[in-house]
Amino acid sequence: MGHLDKIFYEVDGARDHWDRSEGARISFYDTTHGTNEYGMYLGCFTGVDINGKTVLLGVSLLTREDAKSFAWAFKMFRAAMQCQPDVMFTDGDPAMAAALRMALPATKHLLCVFHIGLNLLTHASRLFPKSSELPAKKLFNRAFNDLMTKSGDGQWKGVAESPDEYFERQWDNMLKLVKVSTPCPADLDDPDEDAVYQSCTDELDEEDEAVVREIQAKRGKRKKKPENWLAWEWLKNMKAIRHKWARCFVADILTLNCFSTARSEGWHSALKRYMQGKKYLLVRPDTSFLFSFPLSLTFSLTFSVTFSLTFQLDFQLNFQLHFQRDALPVGAMQAIG
């Protein structure tokens, strides 16, 4: 017997919005848990309409948050919209970044500054562990936040300054604060962007599931490193991918004044309030709160550990659809059974 492995569906009217947004196709993607009893991760593709309001474009449900699953969701979104976003915001998950580079190569990938800010608080405490270092820690946090929110004025001491020069100057001053408290581990190199995502890229390129699990296990072992090591690794990785988040590099990109995945986060919050703690997904055709109909669904059913079968069903729904086996459409029931 097979089981549902992945689901994607396009919201009715999403293509119309996408077509009207030519030149400013900006999407936000974020995942959340706790929406269904099967533990699948709900991912919402949201955008901005011509009135500046958040619109839902598509939804994915994934059993795993790994590079291959994200790549599948991005490919489905691209196929549904029939073009790639100009810009997509995600959190800092390297699996998402690697998947986006592969599935949406023409899309400019930017990182959510809110999630970066949360990581900043965690790693700042690791870099400045002593209470006596609180003033230096505050200066460090302020300097990093300035890089996320300020683009510089193009000059330094009366001399023209490029974005790269501005970033390097600010970054070097910030690191001086850190090195006094926590010196950089000698075994840490300065990676480039490819190196930051190499492990997840290898996972995408690998067909053997045993090798994929080995790659994931090796990546998991890094989390057991000392906290100061992990904090310095994060800093070096953030410098390597600075073009995805530092305002001096992002300022000239059309983002409709968006710099986070807050629109997706807001949708998740509204959805969970609507569900009132129920652990199943419910779509009712008599309300416009969640989704419009008809929906185009793509089911990926895994029948063994070695292969999966993907097929697409287009149909008109005129009844309640629960994310439960006994409420799936007849066609899907036959395929599963």
C-alpha positions in Angstrom: 0.0 0.0 0.0 1.3 3.4 -0.9 1.1 6.6 1.1 0.8 10.3 0.3 4.3 11.7 0.1 3.9 15.2 -1.5 1.0 17.4 -2.4 1.0 20.7 -4.3 -2.0 22.7 -5.6 -2.5 26.0 -7.3 -5.0 28.4 -5.9 -7.7 29.4 -8.4 -6.9 32.9 -9.8 -3.2 32.6 -8.9 -2.1 32.6 -12.6 -4.1 35.7 -13.3 -2.4 37.5 -10.5 1.0 36.2 -11.7 0.3 37.4 -15.2 -0.6 40.9 -14.0 2.6 41.1 -11.9 5.0 40.9 -14.8 8.3 42.6 -13.8 7.4 42.4 -10.1 6.7 38.7 -9.5 7.7 38.4 -5.9 7.0 35.2 -3.9 7.5 34.2 -0.3 7.8 30.6 0.8 7.8 29.3 4.3 6.8 26.0 6.0 5.1 25.2 9.2 4.0 22.1 11.1 1.0 21.2 13.3 -1.6 21.5 10.6 -2.4 17.8 10.1 -2.2 14.6 12.1 0.3 13.0 9.6 3.1 15.4 10.5 3.4 16.8 6.9 4.9 20.3 6.6 2.6 22.9 5.1 4.3 25.4 2.8 2.5 28.5 1.5 3.6 30.3 -1.7 2.3 33.9 -1.2 2.7 37.0 -3.2 1.7 40.7 -3.3 -1.2 42.0 -5.4 -1.4 45.3 -7.2 -3.0 46.8 -4.0 -0.2 45.7 -1.8 -2.2 42.9 -0.2 -1.0 39.4 0.4 -2.4 36.8 -2.0 -2.1 33.0 -1.7 -0.7 31.4 -4.9 -0.1 27.8 -4.1 0.3 25.3 -1.3 2.6 22.3 -0.7 2.5 19.5 1.8 5.7 17.6 2.3 6.6 14.7 4.5 10.3 15.9 4.7 12.0 19.2 4.8 15.0 18.2 2.6 16.5 19.5 -0.6 14.7 17.0 -2.9 11.3 17.7 -1.4 11.7 21.5 -1.7 13.0 21.1 -5.2 9.9 19.2 -6.1 7.6 21.9 -4.6 9.5 24.7 -6.4 9.2 22.8 -9.7 5.5 22.3 -9.2 5.1 26.0 -8.5 7.1 26.9 -11.6 4.9 24.6 -13.7 1.7 26.0 -12.3 2.7 29.6 -12.8 4.4 28.8 -16.1 7.3 31.1 -15.3 9.8 31.8 -12.5 9.4 34.4 -9.8 11.6 37.5 -10.2 12.4 37.3 -6.4 11.7 34.7 -3.8 12.1 35.1 0.0 12.8 32.1 2.2 14.3 31.5 5.6 17.9 30.5 5.9 17.4 26.8 5.4 20.3 25.6 3.2 18.1 22.8 1.8 15.7 25.5 0.5 18.5 27.5 -1.0 20.0 24.6 -2.8 16.6 23.5 -4.1 15.8 27.0 -5.3 19.1 27.3 -7.2 18.3 24.1 -9.0 14.6 24.4 -9.7 14.3 28.2 -10.1 17.7 29.3 -11.5 16.5 32.6 -12.9 15.0 33.7 -9.6 16.8 36.1 -7.3 16.9 34.4 -3.9 16.7 36.6 -0.8 16.7 35.7 2.9 14.2 36.7 5.5 15.8 39.3 7.8 13.5 38.3 10.7 14.9 34.7 10.7 18.4 36.0 10.4 17.7 38.3 13.4 16.6 35.2 15.5 19.8 33.4 14.6 21.8 36.5 15.4 20.4 36.5 19.0 21.4 32.8 19.4 24.9 33.1 18.1 25.6 36.5 19.8 25.0 34.7 23.1 27.6 32.1 22.1 30.1 34.7 21.0 29.7 36.8 24.1 28.9 34.3 26.9 30.1 36.5 29.8 27.8 39.0 31.5 30.8 41.5 31.5 30.7 41.4 27.7 27.2 42.7 27.4 28.2 46.2 26.1 30.3 44.5 23.3 27.4 42.2 22.6 25.0 45.1 22.1 27.4 46.8 19.8 27.8 43.6 17.8 24.0 43.1 17.5 23.6 46.8 16.4 26.4 46.5 13.8 24.8 43.4 12.3 21.4 44.9 12.3 22.8 47.9 10.5 24.0 45.7 7.7 20.5 44.2 7.4 18.7 47.5 7.3 21.1 50.2 6.1 22.7 50.4 2.6 25.2 53.2 3.3 25.4 56.6 1.6 27.9 55.7 -1.0 30.7 57.7 0.7 33.2 57.2 3.4 35.2 60.2 4.6 34.4 62.1 1.4 35.5 59.2 -0.9 33.1 57.2 -3.0 32.4 53.8 -1.6 31.0 50.8 -3.4 28.5 48.4 -1.7 31.3 45.8 -1.4 33.7 48.3 0.3 30.9 49.4 2.6 30.1 45.9 3.7 33.8 44.9 4.2 34.4 48.0 6.3 31.3 47.4 8.5 32.0 43.6 8.7 35.7 44.0 9.8 34.7 46.5 12.5 32.1 44.1 13.8 34.5 41.2 13.9 37.0 43.2 16.0 34.4 43.1 18.7 34.0 39.3 18.4 37.7 38.4 18.3 38.4 40.0 21.7 35.8 37.7 23.3 35.9 34.6 21.2 38.8 34.0 18.8 38.0 32.2 15.5 38.6 28.4 15.6 41.7 27.6 13.5 40.0 24.7 11.6 37.3 27.0 10.1 37.8 28.2 6.5 36.2 31.1 4.7 33.6 29.4 2.4 32.1 30.8 -0.8 28.4 30.6 -1.6 28.8 27.2 -3.4 30.6 25.7 -0.4 27.8 26.9 2.0 25.2 24.9 0.1 27.5 22.1 -1.2 26.1 19.4 1.1 22.5 20.0 0.1 23.6 20.3 -3.6 25.2 16.8 -3.3 22.0 15.5 -1.8 20.0 16.8 -4.8 22.5 15.2 -7.3 22.4 11.8 -5.5 19.9 9.1 -6.5 21.0 6.5 -4.0 18.8 6.9 -0.9 21.5 5.3 1.3 24.0 7.9 0.2 21.5 10.7 0.8 21.0 9.5 4.3 24.7 9.4 4.8 25.0 13.0 3.6 22.3 14.1 5.9 23.8 12.3 8.9 27.2 13.9 8.3 25.5 17.3 8.2 23.8 16.5 11.4 27.0 15.7 13.2 28.2 19.3 12.7 25.5 20.4 15.1 27.4 18.7 17.9 30.4 21.0 17.5 31.2 23.5 20.3 28.9 26.4 20.5 31.6 29.0 19.7 32.6 26.9 16.6 29.0 26.9 15.4 28.7 30.6 16.0 31.8 31.4 13.9 30.7 29.0 11.2 27.4 30.9 11.0 29.2 34.2 10.8 31.5 33.0 8.0 28.5 31.5 6.1 26.5 34.8 6.4 29.4 36.7 4.9 29.6 34.2 2.0 25.9 34.7 1.2 25.9 38.4 2.0 24.3 39.3 -1.4 21.1 37.5 -0.2 20.5 39.7 2.9 22.8 42.7 3.3 20.8 45.9 2.5 23.7 47.4 0.6 23.3 44.6 -2.0 19.5 44.2 -1.8 18.6 47.9 -2.0 18.6 48.0 -5.8 16.4 44.9 -6.2 12.6 45.4 -6.6 11.1 43.8 -3.5 8.0 46.0 -3.0 9.6 47.0 0.3 9.5 43.5 1.5 12.5 42.0 3.3 11.1 39.0 5.2 8.7 36.1 4.9 6.2 37.8 7.2 3.4 37.5 4.6 3.8 33.7 4.6 4.1 33.6 8.4 0.9 35.7 8.7 -0.9 33.3 6.4 0.2 30.3 8.6 -1.0 32.1 11.7 -4.4 32.9 10.2 -4.8 29.3 9.0 -4.0 27.8 12.4 -6.5 30.2 14.1 -9.1 29.1 11.5 -8.4 25.4 12.2 -8.7 26.0 15.9 -6.2 23.3 16.9 -7.7 20.6 14.7 -5.0 18.2 13.4 -6.5 17.8 9.9 -6.8 20.1 6.9 -10.3 21.1 6.0 -11.3 23.0 2.9 -14.9 24.1 2.7 -16.3 25.3 -0.7 -18.7 27.6 1.0 -16.0 29.9 2.3 -13.4 32.0 0.6 -11.1 32.2 3.6 -8.8 29.3 2.6 -8.9 28.5 -1.1 -11.0 29.0 -4.2 -12.1 26.1 -6.5 -11.4 24.3 -8.7 -8.0 23.2 -7.5 -5.2 21.5 -9.4 -3.6 18.8 -7.2 -0.5 16.8 -7.8 -0.1 13.7 -5.7 3.2 11.9 -5.3 2.7 8.4 -3.9 5.6 6.4 -2.7 5.1 2.6 -3.2 8.5 1.5 -2.0 11.8 2.8 -0.9 13.2 2.7 -4.4 10.7 4.6 -6.6 7.7 6.9 -6.5 4.8 7.6 -8.9 3.6 11.1 -9.5 0.3 11.9 -11.4 -1.9 14.9 -11.7 -5.7 15.1 -11.1 -7.8 18.1 -12.2 -11.3 18.0 -10.9 -14.1 20.2 -9.6 -14.7 19.8 -5.8 -18.3 20.2 -4.5 -17.8 18.6 -1.1 -15.6 19.0 2.0 -12.1 17.8 1.4 -10.4 16.4 4.5 -6.7 15.5 4.5 -7.7 12.0 5.5 -7.6 8.8 3.4 -11.4 8.2 3.7 -12.1 11.7 2.3 -9.8 11.7 -0.7 -11.3 11.8 -4.3 -12.2 8.4 -5.8 -9.3 8.5 -8.3 -6.8 9.0 -5.5 -8.5 6.3 -3.4 -8.1 3.8 -6.2 -4.5 4.7 -6.7 -3.7 4.3 -3.0 -5.6 1.1 -2.5 
